[in-house]
Amino acid sequence: MFVCICRAITESEVHEHMSDGCDSADAIGERCGAGWGCGTCVDRLNELLVERSALGRSAA
């Protein structure tokens, strides 16, 4: 599923960037441009970051 339509960035790609150390919507945007077009995907980027953070806490 696409997260960013402007740059055609998928959830899978966002997860890859998070695995590579991106820990904010801005950091993801610097990598692939997501969130730097119309901006509608920024909320979804932040949701994915929160979900990832919650998963990390529950695995500890």
N, CA, C and O atoms as a GROMACS GRO file, in nm:
protein
  240
    1MET      N    1   0.084  -0.117   0.000
    1MET     CA    2   0.000   0.000   0.000
    1MET      C    3   0.090   0.125   0.000
    1MET      O    4   0.193   0.129   0.067
    2PHE      N    5   0.048   0.224  -0.076
    2PHE     CA    6   0.124   0.349  -0.081
    2PHE      C    7   0.099   0.432   0.044
    2PHE      O    8  -0.014   0.444   0.090
    3VAL      N    9   0.206   0.488   0.096
    3VAL     CA   10   0.197   0.584   0.206
    3VAL      C   11   0.200   0.723   0.146
    3VAL      O   12   0.123   0.811   0.185
    4CYS      N   13   0.290   0.743   0.052
    4CYS     CA   14   0.308   0.873  -0.014
    4CYS      C   15   0.279   0.857  -0.163
    4CYS      O   16   0.353   0.792  -0.236
    5ILE      N   17   0.170   0.918  -0.204
    5ILE     CA   18   0.132   0.911  -0.345
    5ILE      C   19   0.223   1.001  -0.430
    5ILE      O   20   0.259   0.965  -0.542
    6CYS      N   21   0.262   1.117  -0.377
    6CYS     CA   22   0.346   1.211  -0.453
    6CYS      C   23   0.476   1.146  -0.499
    6CYS      O   24   0.522   1.169  -0.611
    7ARG      N   25   0.536   1.065  -0.411
    7ARG     CA   26   0.666   1.004  -0.441
    7ARG      C   27   0.657   0.854  -0.463
    7ARG      O   28   0.759   0.787  -0.481
    8ALA      N   29   0.534   0.799  -0.461
    8ALA     CA   30   0.510   0.656  -0.481
    8ALA      C   31   0.591   0.571  -0.382
    8ALA      O   32   0.658   0.475  -0.421
    9ILE      N   33   0.583   0.608  -0.252
    9ILE     CA   34   0.653   0.536  -0.146
    9ILE      C   35   0.556   0.443  -0.076
    9ILE      O   36   0.449   0.485  -0.033
   10THR      N   37   0.594   0.318  -0.065
   10THR     CA   38   0.508   0.218  -0.002
   10THR      C   39   0.539   0.203   0.147
   10THR      O   40   0.643   0.250   0.194
   11GLU      N   41   0.447   0.138   0.219
   11GLU     CA   42   0.471   0.109   0.360
   11GLU      C   43   0.596   0.026   0.377
   11GLU      O   44   0.674   0.047   0.471
   12SER      N   45   0.616  -0.068   0.288
   12SER     CA   46   0.735  -0.152   0.294
   12SER      C   47   0.862  -0.069   0.286
   12SER      O   48   0.957  -0.093   0.361
   13GLU      N   49   0.865   0.027   0.197
   13GLU     CA   50   0.981   0.115   0.185
   13GLU      C   51   1.002   0.198   0.312
   13GLU      O   52   1.115   0.217   0.356
   14VAL      N   53   0.893   0.246   0.370
   14VAL     CA   54   0.903   0.323   0.494
   14VAL      C   55   0.960   0.236   0.605
   14VAL      O   56   1.046   0.281   0.681
   15HIS      N   57   0.914   0.111   0.614
   15HIS     CA   58   0.967   0.021   0.716
   15HIS      C   59   1.116  -0.006   0.694
   15HIS      O   60   1.192  -0.017   0.791
   16GLU      N   61   1.159  -0.015   0.571
   16GLU     CA   62   1.302  -0.032   0.541
   16GLU      C   63   1.382   0.088   0.591
   16GLU      O   64   1.489   0.072   0.650
   17HIS      N   65   1.330   0.208   0.568
   17HIS     CA   66   1.399   0.329   0.614
   17HIS      C   67   1.404   0.333   0.767
   17HIS      O   68   1.505   0.374   0.824
   18MET      N   69   1.296   0.291   0.832
   18MET     CA   70   1.297   0.288   0.977
   18MET      C   71   1.398   0.185   1.028
   18MET      O   72   1.465   0.208   1.128
   19SER      N   73   1.408   0.072   0.960
   19SER     CA   74   1.507  -0.029   0.998
   19SER      C   75   1.649   0.022   0.981
   19SER      O   76   1.740  -0.021   1.051
   20ASP      N   77   1.667   0.114   0.887
   20ASP     CA   78   1.798   0.172   0.862
   20ASP      C   79   1.829   0.289   0.956
   20ASP      O   80   1.933   0.354   0.944
   21GLY      N   81   1.738   0.316   1.051
   21GLY     CA   82   1.764   0.418   1.151
   21GLY      C   83   1.682   0.544   1.146
   21GLY      O   84   1.696   0.630   1.233
   22CYS      N   85   1.596   0.559   1.046
   22CYS     CA   86   1.512   0.678   1.041
   22CYS      C   87   1.410   0.672   1.156
   22CYS      O   88   1.336   0.575   1.170
   23ASP      N   89   1.409   0.777   1.238
   23ASP     CA   90   1.322   0.775   1.355
   23ASP      C   91   1.226   0.894   1.361
   23ASP      O   92   1.171   0.924   1.466
   24SER      N   93   1.208   0.959   1.247
   24SER     CA   94   1.112   1.070   1.239
   24SER      C   95   1.062   1.081   1.095
   24SER      O   96   1.124   1.029   1.002
   25ALA      N   97   0.949   1.150   1.079
   25ALA     CA   98   0.896   1.171   0.944
   25ALA      C   99   0.995   1.252   0.861
   25ALA      O  100   1.010   1.227   0.741
   26ASP      N  101   1.063   1.347   0.923
   26ASP     CA  102   1.163   1.426   0.850
   26ASP      C  103   1.280   1.340   0.803
   26ASP      O  104   1.328   1.356   0.691
   27ALA      N  105   1.325   1.248   0.889
   27ALA     CA  106   1.436   1.161   0.850
   27ALA      C  107   1.396   1.071   0.734
   27ALA      O  108   1.475   1.047   0.643
   28ILE      N  109   1.273   1.022   0.737
   28ILE     CA  110   1.224   0.938   0.626
   28ILE      C  111   1.216   1.024   0.500
   28ILE      O  112   1.256   0.980   0.392
   29GLY      N  113   1.166   1.145   0.514
   29GLY     CA  114   1.156   1.237   0.400
   29GLY      C  115   1.291   1.268   0.339
   29GLY      O  116   1.304   1.279   0.216
   30GLU      N  117   1.393   1.283   0.423
   30GLU     CA  118   1.527   1.309   0.371
   30GLU      C  119   1.577   1.193   0.287
   30GLU      O  120   1.650   1.212   0.190
   31ARG      N  121   1.536   1.071   0.324
   31ARG     CA  122   1.579   0.951   0.252
   31ARG      C  123   1.506   0.934   0.119
   31ARG      O  124   1.568   0.903   0.017
   32CYS      N  125   1.373   0.955   0.120
   32CYS     CA  126   1.296   0.916   0.001
   32CYS      C  127   1.201   1.025  -0.050
   32CYS      O  128   1.142   1.009  -0.157
   33GLY      N  129   1.187   1.134   0.023
   33GLY     CA  130   1.099   1.242  -0.021
   33GLY      C  131   0.957   1.234   0.031
   33GLY      O  132   0.879   1.326   0.009
   34ALA      N  133   0.923   1.126   0.101
   34ALA     CA  134   0.787   1.115   0.156
   34ALA      C  135   0.761   1.229   0.253
   34ALA      O  136   0.847   1.262   0.336
   35GLY      N  137   0.644   1.289   0.243
   35GLY     CA  138   0.608   1.398   0.331
   35GLY      C  139   0.654   1.534   0.284
   35GLY      O  140   0.620   1.636   0.345
   36TRP      N  141   0.730   1.539   0.178
   36TRP     CA  142   0.785   1.665   0.131
   36TRP      C  143   0.715   1.716   0.005
   36TRP      O  144   0.757   1.815  -0.055
   37GLY      N  145   0.607   1.648  -0.035
   37GLY     CA  146   0.527   1.694  -0.149
   37GLY      C  147   0.408   1.770  -0.094
   37GLY      O  148   0.424   1.882  -0.044
   38CYS      N  149   0.292   1.711  -0.102
   38CYS     CA  150   0.171   1.778  -0.054
   38CYS      C  151   0.158   1.769   0.098
   38CYS      O  152   0.088   1.850   0.159
   39GLY      N  153   0.224   1.671   0.160
   39GLY     CA  154   0.223   1.660   0.306
   39GLY      C  155   0.113   1.574   0.365
   39GLY      O  156   0.109   1.554   0.487
   40THR      N  157   0.024   1.523   0.282
   40THR     CA  158  -0.087   1.443   0.336
   40THR      C  159  -0.042   1.314   0.401
   40THR      O  160  -0.115   1.260   0.485
   41CYS      N  161   0.073   1.265   0.367
   41CYS     CA  162   0.119   1.137   0.422
   41CYS      C  163   0.192   1.149   0.556
   41CYS      O  164   0.226   1.048   0.617
   42VAL      N  165   0.217   1.272   0.601
   42VAL     CA  166   0.295   1.290   0.725
   42VAL      C  167   0.226   1.223   0.843
   42VAL      O  168   0.294   1.162   0.926
   43ASP      N  169   0.094   1.234   0.852
   43ASP     CA  170   0.023   1.168   0.962
   43ASP      C  171   0.045   1.017   0.958
   43ASP      O  172   0.068   0.955   1.062
   44ARG      N  173   0.038   0.958   0.840
   44ARG     CA  174   0.058   0.813   0.829
   44ARG      C  175   0.203   0.776   0.862
   44ARG      O  176   0.226   0.674   0.926
   45LEU      N  177   0.298   0.856   0.820
   45LEU     CA  178   0.438   0.830   0.855
   45LEU      C  179   0.453   0.828   1.007
   45LEU      O  180   0.519   0.740   1.063
   46ASN      N  181   0.393   0.926   1.073
   46ASN     CA  182   0.401   0.932   1.219
   46ASN      C  183   0.332   0.813   1.284
   46ASN      O  184   0.380   0.762   1.385
   47GLU      N  185   0.219   0.768   1.228
   47GLU     CA  186   0.151   0.650   1.280
   47GLU      C  187   0.242   0.527   1.271
   47GLU      O  188   0.251   0.449   1.365
   48LEU      N  189   0.308   0.511   1.158
   48LEU     CA  190   0.397   0.397   1.140
   48LEU      C  191   0.514   0.403   1.238
   48LEU      O  192   0.558   0.300   1.289
   49LEU      N  193   0.564   0.522   1.264
   49LEU     CA  194   0.673   0.538   1.360
   49LEU      C  195   0.627   0.502   1.502
   49LEU      O  196   0.700   0.436   1.576
   50VAL      N  197   0.507   0.544   1.539
   50VAL     CA  198   0.452   0.511   1.671
   50VAL      C  199   0.429   0.361   1.683
   50VAL      O  200   0.462   0.301   1.785
   51GLU      N  201   0.373   0.300   1.578
   51GLU     CA  202   0.352   0.154   1.580
   51GLU      C  203   0.485   0.082   1.598
   51GLU      O  204   0.494  -0.013   1.676
   52ARG      N  205   0.586   0.125   1.526
   52ARG     CA  206   0.718   0.062   1.533
   52ARG      C  207   0.776   0.077   1.674
   52ARG      O  208   0.833  -0.017   1.728
   53SER      N  209   0.760   0.194   1.731
   53SER     CA  210   0.809   0.221   1.866
   53SER      C  211   0.736   0.133   1.968
   53SER      O  212   0.799   0.079   2.059
   54ALA      N  213   0.605   0.118   1.953
   54ALA     CA  214   0.526   0.034   2.044
   54ALA      C  215   0.568  -0.111   2.034
   54ALA      O  216   0.575  -0.181   2.135
   55LEU      N  217   0.597  -0.157   1.913
   55LEU     CA  218   0.642  -0.295   1.894
   55LEU      C  219   0.777  -0.318   1.961
   55LEU      O  220   0.801  -0.423   2.020
   56GLY      N  221   0.864  -0.219   1.952
   56GLY     CA  222   0.996  -0.229   2.013
   56GLY      C  223   0.986  -0.237   2.164
   56GLY      O  224   1.061  -0.310   2.228
   57ARG      N  225   0.895  -0.162   2.221
   57ARG     CA  226   0.876  -0.162   2.366
   57ARG      C  227   0.816  -0.294   2.414
   57ARG      O  228   0.853  -0.343   2.520
   58SER      N  229   0.724  -0.350   2.335
   58SER     CA  230   0.659  -0.474   2.379
   58SER      C  231   0.753  -0.595   2.364
   58SER      O  232   0.734  -0.697   2.431
   59ALA      N  233   0.853  -0.584   2.278
   59ALA     CA  234   0.947  -0.695   2.258
   59ALA      C  235   1.055  -0.696   2.366
   59ALA      O  236   1.124  -0.796   2.385
   60ALA      N  237   1.068  -0.585   2.436
   60ALA     CA  238   1.175  -0.576   2.539
   60ALA      C  239   1.140  -0.650   2.665
   60ALA      O  240   1.219  -0.651   2.760
   0.00000   0.00000   0.00000
